[in-house]
Amino acid sequence: MRELIFLALRAIRGHRLRSVLSMLGVAIGIASVILLTSIGEGTRAYMVSQFTQFGTNLIGINPGKSETSGLPGALGGTTHKLTIDDAEALTRVPGVEKVVPMTFGSARVEGGGRGRSVFVYGVTPEVAAVWQWGVRVGSFWPSGDPRRGVAQAVLGPKLKRELFGNGNALGQFVRIGGSRFRVVGLMEAKGQFLGFDLDDAAYIPVASAMKIFNMDELMEIDLTFTNASLLEQVEEGVRSVLTDRHGGKEDFAITSQAAMLEVFGNIMNIVTMAVGAIGGVSLLVGVIGILTMMWIAVGERMNEIGLIRSIGATRRQVQLVFLTEAATLSTLGGLIGIAGGLGLCALLRVAVPGLPVQTPILFVGLAVTVSFAVGLLSGVMPARRAATLDPIEALRAE
C-alpha cells in the first residue's frame, strides 16, 4: 500500500494543474458542506439551548386557535380571552405542578433619578419555579390571590444596574407605567431569549400589570408538569378543563417545549438535506473531473501499463494502481475542502460574532470518508480499462 500511495502521489505531482483542477470540485463540495452544516448545527444548538433553559416539562397556553392558517391569536383564528380564573382552574389538573398566568408589555420604569423603557412582565411568584430562574437578592412578593396586585416589583440585573448603578436597590421605590412599586428582589442573570433581554426587564404582579396595560385578559399561561411521560395526559387535562370553561369551544392553543423542539428538528432535517444536495452537486462535478483525468491518464500511460503487465503484474495489481491514484486525488481534495470549510467557519466567528457556528466532528470524519469513497467510485471505470488492456498492444502504443 505504501508503494501504491507513493506512485499515486508521483503521478499527481507529474500533472499538477490537471490534478488541482480535478481536486477543486471535491474541495468545493466538502467545504460547502462543512460551512453550511456548521451554521445549521450552531443554529440548532442555539435554539435548543434557548428553549431548554426554561426546562423541558413546560407547556404554554395562548388565547385563540388557528383553524386554517396563521399564528394563534395574531395572524389567524379567533382570539378569545384567557383569565386568571382559567389559570387557577389548571392547578387542579392531575400532573400539573406550578401555573403562572402572564401578561407583558413595554412601559417606562423610573428609579434612582433615571428612567428607561423596558419590557414589564406581569407574573406570579411561581414564575421562579416554572421558568427555572431564581432570585439572586431578596425574593418575590408573597403568594396570595393573583387577582389582587401588591405594589412590589422584582428587577432584572441589567435594569437595576441602569437605574441604581452599584447602589442597593432593595427597599427603593420605582415607578412603572406611572404606578409606584417597592423593589423586593433582583433576578439572577438569564441573558436573552429569542432576542428578548430578560435581564433588562421588570417583574410585577399580574393583576398590577393588567391594570397598567389596561387589559382584562392574559397573554399566556405557563405551567410545569411532574414527569415528561405525563405530557399527553397533562395536555388532554388542560384541553378538557379549558374547553369546559369556554363553553365547549377549544379557543386556545397548547404548545409544549417538546413539540417546539420537534418542529425545529424537522426544519433542521430539511435544511440538512438541502445542504447535502448542494454539496452533492459539487461532489458530482468532482467525480466527473477525476473520472475524466483518470481516463486520460490511462490513455497517456499505455506504455507503462504494458511494461508492468509484461513483467508479471496482474490485472488486479494494475487496477489497484489506478484506484489508489483516484482515491488519493479525491482524498487530498477532501482534506483541502475541510481546511477551507473550517477556515471559513473561523472567519465567520470573527466577522459575525452573533452568528452561531459549530462544526460537528462527526461531519468532518464523514467528509473524509465521502471524499475517499468518491475517489474510488470515479476511478472504477479507468482502472478496469487499464486492467483489461492487452500488454502487447499497450507496449505498441505511442
N, C-alpha and C positions, 0 to 999 in steps of 0.2 A: 504493500500500500504506500509506503514511503516513496518508493521509486515511481509509482504511478502519479502521485501528487507532484513529485519533482518534475516529471515530464510535462504534466499539465501546466505548471507554473511557467516552465520554459517556453511552452507553446504560446501561452498568454502574453509573455513578455515579447515574444517574436512578432506579435501583431498588436502593438499597444493601442493604437487608435481604434481599431476594429473591436478589440476586447472592451475598451472603455465604453464605446457606444452600445455594445451588447449588454454590458452590466448596468447601463443607465436606466433602462426600463425597469429592471428588477429593483434597483435602488430607489427610484421614484415611487414605485408601488409600496415598498416596505416603509419608506419614510412617511408617506401619506397615511398609511395605516397606523403607524406609531403615533404620529401627531394627532390625528383625529380621535384615535382611541384614548389617548391621554387626556384630551379635552373632555371626551364623553365620560370617562371613568372619574375624572376630577369633579365634573358636574354631578354625577350620580352620588359620589361620596359626600359632596357638599349638601345636596338635597336631603340625603338620608340623615346626616348629622343635624340638619335644621329641624327636621320633623321629630327625630327621636330624642332631641334634647328635652322635650316635654314628657318623655315616657312613651311607651308603646301601647299601654292599655288605656287609651284615651279616645273618647267619642265626642264629636261636636254636632250640635243640632242647630240648624239655621231656619228662620221663617221662610215660607214659600217653597214650592216644589216645581221643578221643571218638568212639564208634561211632554214637551216636544223638543225644545232646544233652549239654549241659553243657560245662565247661571241661576241658582236658586235665589229668589228674592231680588235679583238685579236685572238681568237681561231677558229673563224668560219666566213663565209661570206666573201665578198669582201670589202676591205676598200676603201672608196672614200673620197675626200677632203671636209672639211668644211672651209669656208673662212670668213674673216671679212665682205666681201660683203654680204654673207649669213646672218650673224648676223644683219647687218643693215637692210636687207630686212624684217626680222622678227619683227622689231619695228613697221611695218605698219599693222601687223595682228590685227584685232579687238579683244579687251580684253587684249592685252599684255601691261604690264606696263613698265618693265625695261628688257633690254637684256645685257648680259655680254659675250663677246667672251673670251675664256680662253685657255691657254696652260700652261704647267708646266714642270719642270724638276729639277734635282739636280745640284747645282752649288756651288762654293766656294764664300763665302761672307767675305770680309776683311774690317776692320774698327777699329779705336781706337788701332791700333797696334796688333790686334788679328784677327783670321780668323777661319771659320768653314764651313763645307759643310752642306747645308740645302736645303729644297725644295724652289724653286723660282716660284711664280705664276705670269703669265702674264695676267693681267685683265684690266678692265676699271674702272673709279671712281664709276660707278653704282653698283659695287660689294657690297658696303656697304648696299645698299637698298635690293639687291637681296638675299644676304646671311644673312640679318638682323644682321649685325655685324658692329658696329661703330668704329670710330677713337677716341682714348682716348685723344691724344695730337696731335695738328696740324690738317692736313687734307690731302685728296688725291690731286693729281695733278689736274689742271683744266680740265673740259670736253672739248673735241675737236675731231678732226679727229683721230679715233683709229689707222689709218694706219701710223700715224706719232708719233713715240715714243719720249717722253721727258725724259731727264736724271734725273728723280726723282723717289724716292722709299719710300715705307712705310714698316716699320719693325714690326714684331711681338714682343710682350713684352719680351719673353724669349731670342730671338735673340739680341734684344737691350741690355738686361742685360749682356749677354755673351760678347758682343763686347765693350760696353761703361760703364759697371758697373752702378754705381749710377749717373754718369755724364749726362749732357744734350746731347742728340743725334740729336736734331733738328738743321738743318743747316750744320751738319757734312757730310763728304763725305765717301762713301763706294764703294768698287769695287766688282761688281757682275759678275762672269764669265769673268773677265778681263776688263769690262766696268765700267766707273765712274758714280756714281749716287749721287745726293744730297738727304739726308733724310728730308722728308717734313711732316711725320706723324708717329705716333705709334699706333698700333691697340689695342683695348680692349682685355683682356684675353678671349680666347674662349675654350681653352682646346684641347682635342684630338677628332678626328672623324675617327672611324674605324681604329685606330692605327696610324693615321697621326697627328702629333703635329702641329696644326695650329698656335700656339704661337711661334714656333721655325722656322719661315719662313719669306721670304721677298716677297713683292708685288710690281711689276713694270709694266709699260705699256705693253700691249700685243704685240705691234709691236716690242718693245725692246727685249722682251723675245723670240719672234720668231727669231730675229736676233742672239741672244746669242746662242740659241739651234739649229741654222741653220735649221729652219723649215719654210715651206711655207703653212702650214695648221693649223687649230685649233684642239685641242684635245677635246673640248667640248664647247657647247653654253648653258648657263643657262639663263632662263627667268622666270619672275613672271607674273601672270595674276591677274585681279582685284577681281574676285569672284570665290569661289570654284564651283559654279553652272555652270561656263563657261568652265570647264575643257575639256569636249568633243569638244566644239566649238573651243577652242583655239588649241587643238591637231589637229583637222581637218584643221584649218587655216595654222598651221605650216607645216603640211604634204603637203598641196596644194602648198604653196609658194616654199618650198624646192624642191618638185618634179618638178615643172615648171622650176626652176633654174638648175636642174640637168638633163635636157634633158628627162623628163618624167619618170625617174627612182627613186624609193624610196630606195636610197642607204644610208640611215641613220636610226638611232634608236632613238625613242622618249620614254623617261621614266619619269613618274610623281612620285612625292612623294607618292601620294595616291596608285598608282599601286605597288610601292615597299613595302609599308606597308601592302597592301592586300596579296601579295605573302608571306611576312614574317608571316602574320597572319595565312595563310593556313598551312605553315610549322609548326607553333607552335600548331595548332589544331591536326596535325598528331602526333606530339610529345606527346601532352596531351593524345591522345588515346592510344599511346604506354605505357605511364606511367600508365594509368588506367588498361591496360591489365596486366602489371607486378604486380601491386597491387592486381588485381583481382585473380591472381594465388595464391598469399599468403593468401588472404582472403578465397579462396576456401579451402585451407588447414586448415585454422582456423575453418571454418564451419564444415568440416568433423571431426576435433578434438573435437569440442564442442558437435556435434551430437553423436559421439561415447561415450564421457564421460557421457552425459545425459542419453543415452540408458542404459549404465552400471549402472548408479545411480538408474534408475527405478528398475532394477533387484535387486540391493542391498537393496533397501528401500521398499520392498514389505510389510513387517510388518507395517511400518509407514503409507503406503498408506491405507492398510486395516483398521488400527486403526482410522485414521481421517475420513474415509468413514463410519465406523460403528457408530461414534458418531455424524453423521449428515452432514458431509462435502459433498457438491455437486460435481458432475463431473467437473463443471466449476471452482470451487474453487481449486480442485486438479490440473487441467490443468494450472491455473494461477500460482500455486506454482512453477511448473517446467519451465513454460515460463519465469517467473521472474528470476529464477536462471540462465537460459541460457542467458537472456538479460543482467543480471548483470555481468556474467562472460565475455561476449563479450565486454561490455562497458568498463570494467576495462582494458581489453586487448587493446581497442582502446585508452584509456587515456594514458596507458603506451607507446603505439606507438607514440602518439602525442608528449609526453615528449621526447621520444628518437629522433624523427624526428627533433624537434626544437633544441634539444641539438646538433645533428649532423650539423644542419644549422649554429649554433653559432660557432662550431669548424671550419667549412669551412670558415666562415668570418675571423676568426683569422689566420688560416693556409694559406689561399689563398685570400689575401685582394683584388686582382683584379677581383675575380670571383663574378659576380652579383648574390646575393642570396636574394630573397624577398618572404616571406611567406604570401600568401593571407589569411586573416582572414576567408573569406568565406569557403576556403577549410578545415580549422581547424574545423569549425562548421559542415561541411558536413562529415568530418571524424568521429566525434562523432555520428552523425545521422546514418551513414552507419554501424558503429560497433554495434549500438543498434539494427538496423534492421537485421543485420547478426545474432545476438544472437536470436532474435525472430524466424527467419527463421529456424535456426538449432535446436531450441527447440520444434518446432511444433510436429514432429513425436514422440519424447519421451513423451511429455505432453499428447498427445492423447492416447498413450499406457497406461500411468499411469491412465488417466481418465476413461478408459474403463475396467480396472481390476475389477473383481468381489471381493467385500470386504471380503467374507468368504474365497475364495481361496487365497487372499492376506494374510490374517491372518495365514493361514496354512503354508505359505512359511517359509523356514528356513532362 
